[in-house]
Amino acid sequence: MSKTLQLILLALFVSANAFAQRIDKNKIKALKIAHITEQMNLTEAEAQKFWPIYNANEDAEDKLKEQSTIRRKSINPDELSESEAKSLLLNMEKIEKQKVELHSKMLSELLDVLPAKKIIKLYQAERSFKQKLFEEYKKRHGGSKRNR
């Protein structure tokens, strides 16, 4: 097979894989929205105020996670000097503090538009969704590990 054909096939595979991952993320996000909506039992007026706050927080958290992941994946700890490692740890701590600040801001904003009981239902819905996702992952991938 020629180098050009190999490169074309590689590019097609990579782009198809990225597209499939994007679809999966969108599907998971849609399932999460449906789950939270069902669990919280929001009125139409509450939903109109809730979702912009929640989505803005999710987007900001996703950006922080992406920053953290990119930095962590690009670093080999064995190649770091002690000062570089310390700087990395301090940066990781800074990102964690930013996550806490985001969460606190969202809670404050939600308390202005929802009763506290519904916010507790939100936390429970997020936890139960993560659990469902984990169970589905185990169901789909658990068997393949046992067969190895």
N, C-alpha and C positions, 0 to 999 in steps of 0.2 A: 504494500500500500504506500502511495506517495506521501511525502511529508505534508503537502498541502491538504490532501484528503484527510489525513490524520488530524490536522489542526482544525479543519472544518467540522469533523465529527466531534472532536473535543469541545469546540465552541458550542455546538448544538446540544451536547449532553449537559454542559454547564448551564446554559441558558434555560433548558428545559427543567433542570433540577431547581434552579432559582425560582422559576415560575411556579413550580409545584409547591415549593415552600411558601411562597407568597399566598397561594390559594389556601393552603392549610392554615396559615396565620389568619387569613380573613374568615375562614370557616370557623375557626376556634373563637375568634372575636365575636362573630355572630351568635354562636352558641352561648358564649358568656353573657352577652347582652340579653338574650332570651331568658337565660337562667336567673339572672339578677332581677329582671323585670318581673318574672313570675314569683320569685321569692319575696320581693319587697312589696308587691301589691301596691304600686304607686298609682295615685290618681293622675289624670291627664295633666292637671296643673302642676303637680309635684314632678312628674316626669319631664316637663318642659324646663323646669328649673334645675333638676338633678343632673340630667345627662350632659349638658355643656360643662358643668363643674367636674363631673366624673371623667369625661373624655379628655379634658384639658390636663387633668392630673395624670391620667394613664399615658398621654403623649409625653409629658415631661418626665415621668418615670422611665418610659421606654428610651428616651434620649440619654438619661443617666446610665441605664443598664448598657446601652450600646457603647458609650464612652468607656465604661469600666471593662467591658468584654474585649473591645479592640485593644486597649492598653494591656490587659492581662495576657491576651493571646500572643501579642507581639514581643513579649519579654521572656527571656530565658534567665531564671534566677541565678544559674551558675555563672552567667556572664556579667552579672551586675557587680559594681563596686559596693561597698558597704553604704556609702553616702547615697548612691542611686537607689539601693534597696530601701533605705530609710525614706527617701523622697517618695518612692512609690507607695509605701505604707501610709504615709501622711496624706497622699492624694486619695488613696482608697478610703481612708477615714473621712476625708472631706466629702467624698461622694455619698458615703453612708449618712453623714449629717444632713446633706442636701435632701436625701430621700425622706428623712425624718421631718425636715422642715416642710417638704411638699405634702406629706401626709397630714401634718398638723394644720397647714393652710387649708387643705381640702376639708378636714373635719370642721374647722371654723366656718367655712363657707356653707357647708351642708347644714350645720346647725341653724343657719339663718333661713333655710328654705324647707327643712324637713324636721319632723319630730325625732327626738333622740332614739326612740324605739325603732324607727325605720332605718336609722343609721346602723344600729346594732344588727338589724336584719341584713343590711348590706354586707357587713363583715362576715356574718354567718354564710351568706350566699357566696361570697368570694371563697371562703374556706371550703364549702361543700362543692363548688365548681372545681377547685384545684384537686380535691379528692376524687371527683368523678373523672377528671382528666388523667390523673395518676392511675386509677383503676383501669381505665380504657387502655392506657399505655401498657400496663402490665399484662392485660388480656391479649393485646396484639403482639407484644414483643417478649413476653415471659416465656412462652413455649419454645421460641427459637433458641434461647439460651440453654434450656434444659436438653435440647437435642444435640448440642455441640459436643 
